[in-house]
Amino acid sequence: MSAPNAFFTETLLLLGGAVVTAPIFKKLGLGTVLGYLAAGVVIGPVLHGIGDGEAVLGVAELGVVFLLFIIGLELKPSRLWQMRRDIFGLGSAQVVLSGLALTAVAYLSGVTDWRGSIVAGFGLALSSTAFSMQILEEQGDVNTRYGQRAFSMLLFQDLAIVPLLALLTVLNGPKETANPLPDLAIAVGAVAAMIVAGRYLLTPLFQVIARTGAREAMIAAALFVVLGSATLMQMAGLSMAMGAFLSGVMLAESSYRHELEADIEPFRGILLAIFFIAVGLSLQLEVIYQNVLFIILAVPVVMVVKGLIIFGICRISGSSHNDAVRIAFLLPQGGEFGFVLFSTASATGGLLSNSTASLLIAIVTLSMALTPLGVALSKRFLTAEKHEELDEDFEGAGADVLMVGFSRFGQIAAQILLAGGREVTVIDYSADRIRQASNFGFRIYFGDGTRKDVLRSAGIDRAKIVVVCTHKQEITDHVVELVQTDYPHARIFVRSYDRIHSIALRNRGVDYELRETLESGLLFGRMTLEALGVGEADAFAIQEDIRRRDEQRLVLQATEGITAGRDMLFSKPVRPEPLVKPKRQMETFDASDGLSAPAQEEPARV
């Protein structure tokens, strides 16, 4: 087979593996990362479809570079400065403590001497930025407190690869007499050059290109900036990912940030997927087979030791139990830079034998593969978050209206009631919301509306109407059931969660229900029509027509199922304008028994 054909065949195998496995593993709840790994194992070691996994991995590492650039775009320099304690405090503690502990484990296992044990221990102390950040992104946890702390540790690990590579020179013995100061000066100079370029050159560059209106030139410029900064850092002895991250941070306050992110995202996604597949391709099944018992013990030992250390330092540094558990299960694996460290130690100086380096790489790869499963397992170790309790005596409680839940919906409704001269007793189970409301002069009682004793203390016996404005559907249903069972005299007005919830509440027999988004959506659509030139009277008539259709669909859906009344929905613009004919047809509909469908001759309705 010719080289071009082989290249295209391998590309098809990589893309096909991603297309097949990602949806399957996502559907199974195992995450796309594990799916890509499985695809790599099947394509490479099992079927031998691609032989040179290392070559694919070298190209696919650009996915990690693009990932760090996009992360940098989300972190303004001021935000990065706020994270400095986590980066250099938490991050350094994790690398040093994990490195020392795993060095001891490696030495006691007898796989290498004390020098090789140091290399193995600190190499295994590094975690996978690609795996961890991909999992955080899939779960939407990048900007959470635990996500930011995990990222801080990963960022320090990227910085730590420089001194760790220098450590190899020291461990090789006195024959290496090179002065490390010039290399350090070059690295510092490269970082300084990146900061200066990012501050004074990058934004003007994109301004010039944007004026030309050439979309492809903007994409090329974005790729040039990412790859150029990554190459500069690599030449200075730092990681390519670090260079891309710094360029992203420098552009975080640029007005072109969102456009850059949109341009880079497709490249990031596909290259990162190929990176995970390449890790699977590089897995040496023969090494695993020859050392299967050792690996069965080594992989969990490494992950447990590392996870316990991460959990401990997170707790000591102020993380909650749940956040510490999440971080500990997210970062126990080995990382991409472990591959670099072990390969370098094997190729130069002989600190590790080739077989030992292959064994360590297999351990790192398997630990990566187990990470998504570990993250899923972490949920079993989470504890219920402690809910802050406030002392409450319910002095002065009792009014015609008892409101359960002071959500944004309830706050607006309460304004109407208070403006109408009516007293409202409000109870809420959020201490923070009660404190915030008190700043505006509201008197809200702390209490759980799903408890009968709380409702009684809040004066439900005197209430004519109970207004339920809670956020969660299950809590709303619990309150409604409790009031209907024990206080049948009270009328119940409910904020529903969605359309299906509205139907369920009607079937329960509540006196009134309303979806939070209905009225605001109707008004928003009417105002948009008016802004497009439709007359105020016509826009109002259209709004009322849609309101009637919505109510009639609810009546049908309550008896015939959720798909009933689909013919009342508009999916195309109605012609001709103005909307006189649909309005007249709607009047015909209103004159009927309220359950029949609109006349068939109504135009432009699907």
Disulfide bonds with the S-S distance in Angstrom:
none
